Amino acid sequence: MLDHWCIKNVSKVFKKIYKPKPGEVAAILTYHGINERQVKGCLPLRKFIAHLDFLSEAFNIVKLSELVEILRRGKGDKEKYVAITFDDAYDNFYHYAYPELIKRKIPATQFVPTAFVGGLNSWDYKQGKDNPFLKIMKWEELRRLDTNLIEVGSHGHSHKHMAYLNEEELKVEIVKSKEILELELNSQVDSFAYPYGELFSFDERAVRILKESGYRYAFTTHFGRSSSCSDLYRLKRISIWEDDEIQDIKAKLLGYYDWLGPKERIAFLIRQFLKKGRSLPV
């Protein structure tokens, strides 16, 4: 798996040999934490403010639901659109990112893992000692979010790799999380972001249950500047990393990271092929 340093350097080479065609952009950006100081997994606040200033000048920042509708009807204008999303509902969003969004009247979507509301990101620090303990927003904080600007979606109930779960466990992650959010926040929940979000982290069973449960769309972390409206349950996003400067966001939105999409698709297909091979009778 390539780290951020490798990916950025490959993209710099790509930038020298490829000139993207100017065209439509309807991109969904994925942030996680925002913090005053440098913390793993969290973008420093000063960088986030710079990102917002750049995006406000260069793009139309719209609600996630609005961007999905733009994709659904087919983008027929020359405008460039972005939607901003946050995964995991860290409380540093509430303390640092949210005030900046409110100040600028910029919409965003927060995807919440319902079992961890008011708790900690145990799924992160179980994966490695260098992952920091981060608090998750409380229900009262989630209720205080301005619903005119901030949409809330599900990030599963307990932030698990969905491809490894049985049918009943999948229903807990998908159905229970929706029911809890709608009950606690008294609002309809239409969107779902797959925990981890790679193509191999969920399967057709999850997609089927999402549809049956009333979700209108779901989001991966599969890289892409725009998604096909033909599959609203595998929508692509662009991950923003804690070391991303303005030039990195520009490169991602201009197309210099587009090679990541096919790379991830090929890796997924190879993984599926090997998995089928291991399941064949001897």
C-alpha positions, 0 to 999 in steps of 0.5 A, spaced: 500 500 500 502 506 497 503 511 503 502 519 502 509 521 500 509 515 495 503 517 492 504 525 492 511 523 488 508 519 483 503 525 482 508 530 481 511 525 475 504 525 472 503 532 472 509 533 468 507 528 463 500 529 463 495 535 462 488 534 464 483 537 459 479 543 462 472 540 464 466 539 469 468 538 476 463 535 481 467 532 487 466 530 494 472 531 499 473 527 505 476 530 511 477 527 518 479 531 524 481 538 524 485 540 530 489 546 532 496 542 533 499 537 528 495 530 530 495 524 526 489 523 522 487 531 523 488 537 518 491 543 522 486 548 523 490 553 519 491 549 513 483 547 513 482 555 513 486 556 507 483 550 504 476 553 505 478 560 502 481 557 496 475 552 495 470 558 496 474 562 491 475 557 486 468 552 486 461 552 488 461 549 495 454 545 495 451 541 500 452 533 499 445 532 497 445 537 492 451 535 489 448 528 488 442 531 485 447 535 480 450 528 478 443 525 477 441 530 472 447 530 469 452 536 469 450 541 463 453 547 466 461 550 466 460 551 473 465 547 478 462 544 484 465 541 490 461 538 497 465 537 503 464 531 508 467 529 514 468 521 517 468 519 524 464 525 527 470 527 532 469 532 537 474 537 534 470 538 528 465 541 533 470 545 536 474 547 530 471 546 523 464 547 525 465 555 527 469 556 520 464 553 516 458 557 520 462 563 519 463 562 511 456 559 511 459 553 507 455 547 508 458 540 509 456 533 511 458 529 517 458 521 517 457 518 524 459 512 527 453 511 532 455 506 537 461 511 539 457 517 540 460 521 546 466 516 546 473 515 543 475 512 536 477 505 539 477 502 532 483 507 530 487 506 536 486 498 536 490 498 529 496 501 532 499 505 538 501 511 534 493 512 533 491 518 537 485 517 542 480 522 539 473 524 542 467 523 538 461 528 539 456 528 544 449 527 542 447 534 544 453 537 540 450 533 534 443 536 535 446 543 536 449 543 528 445 548 524 441 543 519 441 549 514 448 547 513 450 541 516 447 534 513 448 528 518 449 521 515 451 514 517 458 511 518 455 505 520 454 503 528 460 500 530 465 502 524 467 495 522 469 492 515 462 490 512 465 485 507 467 481 513 460 481 517 454 476 516 447 478 514 444 480 521 451 484 523 450 488 516 443 490 518 445 492 525 451 497 522 446 499 516 439 499 519 440 500 527 445 506 525 439 510 521 434 508 526 438 511 532 440 517 528 433 519 526 431 518 533 436 522 536 436 528 531 429 528 529 431 528 522 431 523 516 438 520 514 439 519 507 446 518 506 451 512 508 459 512 508 462 505 508 467 505 514 474 504 511 471 505 504 475 501 500 472 497 494 473 491 498 471 493 505 463 492 503 460 488 498 453 487 494 449 485 501 451 491 504 448 495 497 442 491 497 440 492 505 442 500 504 437 500 498 432 496 502 433 500 508 431 507 505 438 510 504 438 514 497 446 514 496 452 511 499 459 513 499 466 510 498 473 512 499 475 510 492 478 516 489 474 520 483 473 527 481 466 525 479 461 519 480 457 516 475 449 517 477 448 510 475 451 507 481 449 512 487 451 506 492 458 507 490 459 514 489 467 516 489 470 521 494 477 525 494 481 524 501 484 530 504 490 528 508 493 531 514 499 534 510 495 536 504 497 544 502 493 548 497 497 545 491 495 538 493 488 540 493 489 543 486 493 537 484 487 532 486 481 537 483 485 538 476 486 531 475 493 529 477 491 524 482 486 520 477 491 515 476 489 512 483 482 510 481 484 505 476 490 503 481 485 502 486 480 498 481 485 493 479 487 492 486 480 490 488 479 486 482 486 482 483 484 481 491 477 478 488 480 474 483 485 471 489 479 470 494 475 466 488 482 462 487 482 460 495 475 458 495 476 453 489 475 446 491 482 442 491 
